[in-house]
Amino acid sequence: MDAVIGPGEPAAACAACGEPLTVRDRFCEGCGRPRTPAQVGRPRAPEPDGPPRAPGPGGPPRAAGPGWTAPLASVAYSAGADPLTCADCGSAAIGPDGYCDTCGLRQPSGREHVEIEVAAPGGAFAAPIRAAGVSDRGLRRPRNEDAFALATLADTVCAVVCDGVASAPGSEEAARVAAETAVAVLARRLAAGADARTATRTAASRAGEDVAALAGVVPAGAAPVPDSSPACTYVSAIVGPGTVTIGWIGDSRAYWLPHSARAPELLTKDDSWAVRMVARGTMTEAAAWADPRAHLLTAWLGADAGTIDPHLASFEPAGPGLVLICSDGLWNDLPEAAGLAAVALDGPAPLADPLAAAGRLLRAALDAGGHDNVTAALIPFPPPHPTGPPPAAPAETSRETRR
């Protein structure tokens, strides 16, 4: 599903303070009050003299119309569409639990396999691709409970990956809500002039609030689930002309994959039982990761998660490369940063075609067993300029800060 944040007419305004609201806003950013049903708007249809269009079913290519203004950000989500009829028997009797009331088949969600790539906001259809991602349910799981979202601004790219906690009912929805909420907040905050670390904290906090609000929510006609508290992990990346900012909660990861002889590196540290045991000095790394409790989460998004306090890391790459954020379905099967880099960068132009690089990572995870849902989002650094040559590479030094 695609949405655009632009400077044109807002979908609605907050009834309390008048702050503009987009179609997807659940709360007002000005006063924090929830929107009322009367404030829910619909996306406006594109004007005849709207943005540039590529040749295809929509008609011949065209330049931007005289009254069209480039949007502040282009946003893309991995959410699928609810099925209208059963994929097996054709019945329209699809229950709120996703099963066909006629033949009993659980319906595909539209998220079994998702691929997304985004260019600069408002750029021509031939503009360089600035980010891409792929998500797949893998070979062992019946559903894909991962979600991701991408956004591009004038000179910055944002991405979010969330992994639903399989043991918590409703976590597929938790991952979707967290990814969509976070990337929208990142885009709005950065467009308004916030620094990357502040935007990252705000986005993670808002995503946590929206996931917590799902606790106890029962779709019409569905049976209540006792103590239902959907949960998910979270990792985000903001890639600007000179700096990469990462935020995370849980065990979804971020990596730096340099397009050079420099060593790839893991940018995050898991919130997991194994990492905690190693940090306390009570177990060796090998023993901790061999333990059945190794992947138990020590932090997550959800109603029972407590205070949301994302870890932050800022990194100034020394040259071009790829920023990778992913779910544990990828790194469990490809645990070493060097292995991930070898696969992702093994193409004719990996920085120009991040979707192909993401596809190679997915194929490697499936070939290794595909034990879990697999999601990988890749952002080339530095972000390609929408209309001209890319910005000059930074000096051959790098700095990193973490919290």
C-alpha positions in Angstrom: 0.0 0.0 0.0 1.3 3.4 -0.9 0.7 6.8 0.6 2.2 10.3 0.0 2.9 13.0 2.5 2.7 16.3 0.6 2.2 20.0 1.1 -1.2 20.0 -0.5 -4.6 19.9 1.1 -4.6 17.7 4.3 -7.1 14.9 4.6 -8.5 16.5 7.8 -7.7 18.7 10.7 -7.7 18.0 14.5 -11.0 19.1 16.0 -9.2 20.2 19.2 -6.3 22.3 17.9 -6.6 22.4 14.1 -3.3 20.6 13.4 -3.4 19.0 9.9 -4.0 15.2 9.9 -3.1 12.8 7.1 -5.3 9.9 6.2 -3.3 7.5 8.3 -3.0 9.6 11.5 -4.6 8.0 14.5 -3.5 10.8 16.9 -2.9 14.5 16.5 0.8 15.4 16.6 -0.1 18.9 18.0 -2.1 18.0 21.1 -1.9 14.2 21.2 -5.7 13.7 21.2 -7.1 10.7 19.2 -8.9 11.6 16.0 -12.6 11.3 15.9 -14.5 9.2 13.2 -15.6 12.5 11.6 -12.0 13.4 11.0 -11.2 10.3 8.9 -10.6 11.4 5.4 -10.0 9.7 2.0 -7.0 10.0 -0.2 -7.6 12.5 -3.0 -7.5 11.3 -6.6 -4.5 12.6 -8.6 -5.3 15.7 -10.6 -5.1 15.5 -14.4 -2.0 17.8 -14.4 -0.4 15.9 -11.5 3.0 14.3 -11.0 5.2 12.7 -13.7 3.9 9.4 -14.9 5.8 6.4 -16.4 4.5 4.8 -19.6 2.1 1.9 -18.8 -1.6 1.1 -18.2 -2.1 4.7 -16.9 -1.2 6.1 -20.3 1.8 7.7 -22.0 4.6 9.3 -20.0 4.0 13.0 -19.0 5.9 15.8 -17.2 4.6 17.3 -14.0 1.6 19.6 -14.5 1.9 23.3 -13.8 -0.1 23.1 -10.6 1.7 20.2 -9.1 4.1 20.4 -6.2 6.5 17.6 -5.3 5.5 15.8 -2.1 7.7 16.1 1.0 8.0 12.4 1.3 7.1 9.2 -0.6 6.0 6.4 1.8 5.5 2.7 0.9 4.2 -0.1 3.2 4.3 -3.9 3.0 0.7 -4.4 4.1 -1.4 -6.7 2.0 -5.1 -6.4 1.1 -7.8 -8.4 2.9 -9.2 -11.1 0.6 -12.7 -10.6 -0.8 -13.3 -14.2 -1.8 -11.8 -17.6 -0.8 -8.7 -18.5 -2.7 -10.0 -22.1 -2.9 -13.7 -22.3 -3.2 -14.5 -18.7 -4.3 -16.9 -18.1 -1.4 -17.3 -14.5 -0.1 -17.8 -15.8 3.4 -14.4 -14.9 4.9 -14.6 -14.7 8.7 -12.8 -12.0 10.8 -10.2 -14.7 11.8 -9.1 -15.1 8.1 -10.7 -18.5 7.6 -13.3 -19.3 4.9 -16.7 -20.1 6.6 -17.5 -22.4 3.6 -14.5 -24.7 3.1 -12.3 -23.8 6.2 -9.2 -22.6 4.3 -7.1 -20.0 6.0 -6.8 -17.2 3.4 -3.5 -15.7 2.2 -2.9 -12.3 3.7 -1.3 -10.7 0.7 1.9 -10.5 2.7 3.3 -14.0 1.9 5.8 -12.3 -0.4 6.2 -8.5 -0.8 8.7 -6.5 -2.7 8.9 -2.7 -2.6 11.3 -0.1 -4.1 11.1 3.7 -3.8 12.7 6.6 -5.6 13.0 10.3 -4.6 9.6 12.0 -3.8 8.2 13.7 -6.8 11.0 12.6 -9.0 10.6 11.5 -12.6 9.8 7.8 -13.1 13.4 7.2 -14.2 14.9 8.6 -10.9 17.4 6.4 -9.2 16.0 3.8 -6.7 16.9 5.0 -3.2 15.7 2.0 -1.1 14.1 -1.4 -1.6 13.0 -4.3 0.5 11.6 -7.8 0.4 9.5 -9.8 2.9 8.7 -13.5 2.7 7.0 -16.0 4.9 9.8 -18.5 4.5 9.5 -22.2 4.1 8.3 -23.3 7.6 5.8 -20.6 8.7 2.1 -20.5 7.7 2.0 -16.7 7.8 4.3 -13.8 7.3 4.3 -11.8 10.6 7.1 -9.5 9.5 6.4 -6.0 8.1 8.4 -3.2 6.7 8.0 0.4 5.4 10.1 2.8 3.4 10.1 6.6 3.0 12.2 9.0 1.0 12.6 12.7 1.5 14.6 15.2 -0.5 18.1 14.0 0.7 17.2 11.4 3.3 15.8 7.8 3.3 14.0 6.0 6.1 13.2 2.4 6.6 11.5 0.3 9.4 11.4 -3.4 9.9 9.2 -5.1 12.5 8.9 -8.8 13.4 5.7 -10.0 15.1 6.3 -12.2 18.2 4.9 -15.6 17.2 3.9 -16.5 20.7 1.7 -13.5 21.1 -1.7 -13.6 19.3 -2.3 -10.7 16.9 1.4 -10.0 16.4 1.1 -9.9 12.6 -1.0 -6.8 13.0 1.4 -5.4 15.6 4.3 -5.6 13.2 2.2 -3.9 10.5 1.0 -1.1 12.7 4.4 -0.4 14.2 6.2 -0.2 10.8 3.5 2.0 9.2 3.3 4.3 12.3 7.0 4.6 12.7 7.9 5.4 9.1 5.2 8.0 8.9 6.4 9.7 12.1 10.0 9.6 10.9 9.1 11.3 7.6 7.0 14.0 9.2 9.5 14.8 11.9 12.5 15.0 9.5 10.5 17.1 7.1 9.7 19.5 9.9 13.4 19.8 10.7 13.9 17.4 13.6 17.3 15.8 14.0 17.6 12.1 13.2 18.1 10.9 16.8 15.0 12.8 18.1 12.9 11.6 15.2 14.0 8.0 15.9 13.1 8.2 19.5 9.7 9.7 18.7 8.9 7.2 16.0 9.7 4.2 18.2 7.7 5.6 21.1 4.7 6.3 18.9 4.9 2.8 17.3 5.0 1.4 20.8 1.9 3.3 21.8 0.0 2.1 18.7 1.0 -1.5 19.3 0.0 -1.3 23.0 -3.4 0.0 21.9 -4.0 -3.3 20.1 -4.1 -5.3 23.4 -7.6 -6.7 24.0 -8.9 -5.5 20.6 -11.2 -8.2 19.1 -12.4 -8.0 15.5 -16.1 -8.1 15.0 -17.3 -11.7 15.1 -14.0 -13.1 16.4 -13.6 -15.0 19.6 -11.8 -13.1 22.4 -8.2 -14.3 23.2 -7.5 -14.2 27.0 -4.6 -11.9 27.9 -4.1 -10.9 24.3 -1.1 -8.6 24.0 0.3 -8.4 20.4 4.0 -7.7 20.3 6.8 -7.1 17.9 10.4 -6.1 17.5 11.6 -2.9 15.9 14.5 -1.5 13.9 14.7 1.7 12.0 17.3 3.4 9.8 17.7 7.0 8.7 20.2 7.4 5.9 21.3 11.0 5.1 24.1 12.4 2.9 26.7 11.9 5.6 25.2 10.0 8.6 23.3 6.8 9.3 21.1 6.7 12.4 19.8 3.4 13.7 17.1 2.7 16.4 16.1 -0.7 17.7 14.1 -2.6 20.3 14.4 -6.4 20.3 16.4 -8.6 18.0 15.8 -7.2 14.6 19.2 -6.0 13.3 21.0 -3.4 11.3 24.3 -3.9 9.4 26.7 -1.7 7.4 27.8 -3.4 4.2 30.6 -1.3 2.6 31.1 -1.5 -1.1 34.9 -1.7 -0.6 37.6 -3.8 1.1 36.5 -2.6 4.5 34.9 -5.1 6.9 31.1 -5.2 7.2 29.8 -4.7 10.7 26.7 -5.3 12.9 25.4 -2.0 14.1 22.9 -3.3 16.8 23.0 -5.4 19.9 20.1 -7.8 20.4 17.7 -7.5 23.3 17.8 -11.2 23.9 18.4 -13.7 26.7 21.7 -14.9 25.1 23.1 -11.4 24.8 22.2 -10.7 28.4 23.8 -13.8 29.7 27.0 -13.0 27.9 27.0 -9.4 29.1 26.7 -10.6 32.7 29.6 -13.0 32.3 27.6 -16.0 33.4 27.9 -17.9 30.1 30.3 -18.0 27.1 28.9 -16.7 23.8 28.8 -20.2 22.3 27.0 -21.7 25.3 24.5 -18.9 25.5 23.5 -19.2 21.8 23.3 -22.9 22.1 20.8 -22.7 24.9 17.1 -23.1 24.0 16.3 -19.8 25.7 18.8 -17.9 23.5 16.3 -16.0 21.5 13.9 -15.0 24.3 13.4 -11.3 24.0 14.2 -8.9 26.9 12.7 -5.9 25.1 9.9 -5.5 22.6 6.9 -3.3 21.6 3.6 -4.2 23.2 1.2 -3.4 26.1 3.3 -5.5 28.5 6.7 -4.0 27.3 7.0 -1.3 29.9 8.7 2.1 29.0 9.8 2.3 25.4 13.5 3.3 25.4 15.0 2.5 22.0 18.7 2.0 21.6 20.3 4.5 19.2 23.5 4.4 17.1 24.9 7.0 14.7 27.5 6.1 12.1 29.4 8.1 9.5 30.4 5.7 6.8 33.8 6.2 5.2 32.6 5.4 1.7 29.7 4.0 -0.3 27.8 0.9 0.7 24.4 -0.5 1.8 22.6 -0.1 5.1 20.7 -3.3 5.8 17.9 -3.7 8.4 16.4 -7.1 8.8 14.4 -9.5 10.9 15.9 -12.5 12.6 14.7 -14.8 9.9 17.6 -13.5 7.8 20.4 -13.3 10.3 19.6 -16.6 12.0 20.4 -18.3 8.7 23.2 -15.9 7.7 24.7 -14.9 11.1 27.9 -13.2 10.0 28.1 -9.7 8.6 30.7 -10.8 6.1 28.4 -13.5 4.7 25.5 -11.0 4.3 27.8 -8.6 2.5 29.1 -11.3 0.2 25.6 -12.1 -0.9 24.1 -8.6 -1.1 27.0 -7.1 -3.0 27.4 -10.0 -5.4 25.8 -8.3 -8.3 26.7 -6.0 -11.2 25.5 -2.8 -9.5 24.3 -3.6 -6.0 24.0 0.1 -4.9 22.0 1.0 -8.0 19.7 -2.0 -7.6 19.0 -2.7 -3.9 15.9 -4.8 -4.7 18.0 -7.3 -6.5 20.4 -7.3 -3.6 17.5 -7.9 -1.2 16.3 -10.7 -3.4 19.7 -12.4 -3.2 19.6 -12.2 0.6 16.1 -13.8 0.6 17.2 -16.6 -1.7 20.2 -17.3 0.5 18.0 -17.5 3.6 15.6 -19.8 1.9 18.4 -22.0 0.6 19.7 -22.2 4.2 16.3 -23.6 5.3 13.9 -20.7 5.4 13.0 -21.5 9.0 11.3 -18.2 9.8 9.8 -15.2 8.0 12.5 -13.2 6.2 12.5 -9.5 5.8 15.4 -7.3 4.5 15.4 -3.6 3.6 18.4 -2.0 1.9 19.3 1.6 1.6 22.3 2.7 -0.6 24.7 5.2 1.0 25.0 8.0 0.1 21.3 8.3 -1.1 21.3 8.9 -4.9 20.4 12.5 -5.8 17.0 12.6 -7.5 18.0 14.7 -10.5 21.8 14.8 -10.7 25.0 13.1 -9.7 25.1 11.6 -6.2 26.6 13.7 -3.4 30.4 13.5 -2.9 31.5 10.6 -0.7 32.6 11.6 2.8 36.2 11.6 3.8 38.0 8.3 4.5 37.2 8.4 8.2 34.3 7.0 10.1 32.7 7.8 13.5 30.1 5.9 15.4 28.0 6.7 18.5 25.7 4.3 20.4 23.4 4.4 23.3 
